Amino acid sequence: MNFKKRFFELFIIIVLVFISLELSIRAFLYKKDNFLFQSNTQYLFYKENIKKLHHLRDVVGNNKVFKNPEKFLFTKIIDNKENKKLILFQGDSRTRQLDEFQKSNLILKGTSYNLINGGSTSFSPSMMSVQFDILSEEYNYKPNIIVALIDPTDLGDELCRYKNNIVIVDEHIKKIEPTHSKNQYYFYQNLFLMSEIKFFPGPKILKSHKIIKHYLKYNLGSKKGPCRYREIQNYLMNIKKDEIEYFNKILNLYLKNLIKNEFVNKVYLVLYPHVQHLEYEKFKILYKYKLNEIISVNLDKNKDKVEIIDYYNNDIFDGYKKKL
């Protein structure tokens, strides 16, 4: 009799522990929901594409508004079936801001070009090259004109963030592998696991083994990793000759990947400064190096397809300087 009683008590304890753990996992996921993918389609799209791209557009903030997961990769600003020509914009978060044109109708409706914006946070030439391959090969987009905005911080992105993750085969950038270090800024493994559990239709506790394994693999320690923004900026104040050569190598591989395609008629390489090139006080930092003094375009074929638009020598901050 005592055996049956103890067995029943043990069974009740196990059930209560099970229920407690299940509720704890669900409560944790509910608390983190703003940071997670909002649909399984979003989750699967993002996870599949970072096999080639180090990251896509930020999840937080966009997860609530991107009903179509393709927007994590690109935005169709003008999509008119009657238009036979296509312009592709590429660059980092500043290029991403071109999406605002779609909202404010600043793009002329009468244009004969469709317009795609591939701008995304921390996208520099290596990432832009892989993104171009995905758009042209998997989505069959054949841009006639490419406008590539090269941000000053692309130097640090290439040298610090992507150099150890890039895969180059036969002078072609095949992919930039995602980071698997918790201490890196674009570490998404925690988010992927939480989203996987969120969309799992059964009891969440059945994923406990994955949670434990994941924690032991990724989440011991809390030290900040390399390639934070200030470290990215440091390359604009102190850079070595071999680092400049490496950046130019990646830039030229990107350009060669574009202009080898017959459908590409023109590539506009846009260079522009930051306010930190101009004054120190506001951000307590002053950039020493300018991209127009560093970049070297070295192309054997189709040189005429590439045109550099240099805003470093223009007074684009003229209004700002007058306020200093």
N, C-alpha and C positions, 0 to 999 in steps of 0.2 A: 504493500500500500504506500509505504514511504517512497519507494522507487517511482511509482506512478505520479505521486504528488510532486516529487522533485523534477521529474521529466516535464510535467505540465508547467511548473514554475519556470524551468529553463526555456521551454518553448515560448512562454509569454514574454520573457526577457528578450529573447532573440527577435520576436515579432516587434516589440517596442523599440529595440535598437534599430531594426530595419526601417520602421516607420520614421523614427527620429532622423536617421541618416538621409532618408528619401526627402523628408521635409526640409532638412538643412540644405541639401543640394539644390532643391527647387527654389528655396528662399534666396540662396546665393545667386542663382541664375537670374532671378527676378530683379535683384539689386543691381546686377551688372547688365541688364538688358539694353540700356542705352549704348553700350559699347559693342554689342554683339550684332551679327547679321540678323536681319528681320525676316528673312525667308531662306529656305533651304537652297533655292535657286541662286541667291546672292552668294551664299557660303560656298557652294560647289563651283561657281564661276570664278570666284576669287582664288580659291585653293588650287584650281586647275591652272590658272594663268600665272601664278607666281612660281610655277615650275620653270618658267622661262624668264620672267621679270621679277626682280628683287622685291617689288611691291607695286601695287596699283594706287589709285586715288584713296585718300584716307577713308577708313571705315566709319569712324565716329563723325556724326553729323550727316554724312552722305547715306548711311544705312537707312535713315528714316525717309529719304526722299527719292532714292534711286529704285523705282519700281522695276525698271529695266536694268539688270545687272551689268549690261554692256557699258553703262555710263561710268563704271569704275575704271574703264579703259579709254573711252573716248566719248565725245558729244557731237551729235549731228546738229550744227547750228543752222545750216541751210540744207534742206533735203528736198529738192525739186526734181521730180522724175524727168522733166523736160530738159533739165540742164545736163549736158554731156561732159562737162569738165569739172575737175575737182581740185580744191586747194586744201592742203593739210597743214595745220599749225602744230608745231611740236615745241616743247620746252617744259619749264617747271611750273611752280604755283602761280607765277605772274602770267604765264601763258594761259593757265587754267581760268584766269579771270575774264578771258574773252567770252566765256559762257554768258556773262552778263549782257553781251550784245543781243543774245537771243531773247532775253527778257525785256530789254528796253527798245527793241526794234531799231537799233543803230545801224544794222546791216541793210543796205539797199535791197529792196525786194526785186528790183529789175536786173540784178546781176545774172550773168550766164553761167556762173560757177556755183557748184555746191561747196559747202564748207564744213570740214571736220576739225574739231579741236581735240588734240591729243595731250594737251598740257596737263601735267600732274606733279605733285609735290616731289622735289628732288630728282626730277627726270633730267639727266644730262646726256651727252652724246651716245654713250654705250646703251643706256636704257631706251633712248629714242630710236636707235638702230633696230633693236629687237622689237620694239613696238611697231615700227614700220613694217617689219617682216610679218608680224601677226596680222596687221590690217590688210596688207596686200595679198598674203597667201591664204589666210583663214576667212577673211571677210570679202576678199576680191575687190578691195578698194584700190584704185590705180590713180593716185594723185598726179596731176600734171604739174602743179606747182607746190613746193614745200617751203614753208616759212619756218626756219629753225631759230628760235630765240635762245641764244647762248648766254646764260646768266653768269656773273662773276663767280658765284659759289659753286658752279659746275666743276671748277678746279678741285675744290675740296671733296666734292661728291665722288669724282673719278678716282682721286688719289687715296682717299681715306675710306669711303663707304663701299666702293665697288671693286677695287683693284684685286682683292683677294677672293672675290666671288665670280669674277668674269671668266667665261669659257670662250676661247677664240680657237676656231678650227679653220685652217687654210686661209688665214687672213680675213676671216668672217666672224663677227661677234654672234655666237649662237645663243647665248643666254647669260643672264646675271642671276646666279643662284640666291635664294632668300637667306637671310641670316637665321642661324639656329642658336644664337647666343642671346640669352635673356637681357643682357646688358646693352644690346644694340637698340637704336631708336625704332627701327622697323621690324621689331620682333613680334610676329603674329601667331606663334604656336599656342600660346595660352588662349587667345581669341578663337582659334580654330577648334581646340578641344572643347571649350565652353559651348561653342555653337553646335558642334557635333552632338553633345549631350542634350542641348536644348531641343534639337530636332529629332532626337531619338524617341520613337513612339512608345517604348516600353518604360518600365521603372528605371529611373535615372541611376539608382544604386547599382544596377548591373554594369555600369561603366566605372565602378570604383577601382578596379584593377588598373584601368587606363589613367585615372586620376593620380593614383599612387606612383605609377611608373613615370608619368609625365612630371610630377613634382620632383622626384628624385633626379630626373634627367636635366631639367631646366631651371628649377626654381630655388635651389639652395644658394644662399648668398643674395645680396641686394646692392652690390657696388655698381655704380654707373659705369657703363662701358664707353669705348672710344667713339669718335665721330659725332659728338654733340656739336651744336651749331657754332660755338666759339672755336672749336678745333677746325671745323670746316672753314671758318673765316681766316684762320691763321695762315692758310696758304696764300692769301692775298696780301700778307705782310712779310712772309718769309718763305720763299720757295727755292728749291735747288734746280740746277740745270737738268739733271736726269728726270726730275718730276715734270718739268716743262716739256721735255721730249716725250715722256709717256702720255701726257695729256694730248699732245699734237698727234701722236700715233692713233689714239682712240678716236679723236675728231676726224682724222683722215679716213680711218676705216668706216666710220659712219657715213661720210660723204661719198666714198666709193660705193658703198652699199646702195645708196640712193641713185646716183647718176648712171650706174650700170644698166638701169632699167630704161627701155626705150620710151615708156609712157611718161617718164619724168622729163619735163622740158626745162625746168628752172628750179634751182635751190637758192633761196635767199637766206644767208647766214647773218642774223641780226645781233650785233654786239652793243651793249649798253652798260652804263655805270650804275652804281648804287650811290645813295646819298653819302655813304661812308667814304667814298672817294673824294668827297668835297669838304666835309668838316668833321671835327672830332667831338665836339661838346655834347651833341644830342645822344649819341650812342656810346661815347667814350671809347671809340675805336676809329682808326684811320687806315684805309686800304692804301697800300703802296703800289701794287701792281695792277695794271689794266690789261684786259684781254686783247685789246688791239695792239699791244706791245709784245704779247706772248704768242698769240696764235700764228701758226705757219701752215697754210694750205698747200699741200704738195700732191698734186694729182697728175698722173701720166696721161689719162684720157678724159675727154669731155670737160676740160677745164672751163670752157665757156658756159657750162650749165650752172656754175656756182658764182654767185655775186655776193660780196660782203657789203652789208649796210652798217656803217660805223657811226654810232651816236655819241661816242666818247668826245668827239671834237665839236659837237653841237651843244648849244646852251639849253639842254632839255630841263635843267634845274634852274633856269634863269629866274623864274618867279620865286623859287625857294631861296636863292641867294639874296634876293632883294629884301627878304625878311630877316636875314642874319644880322 
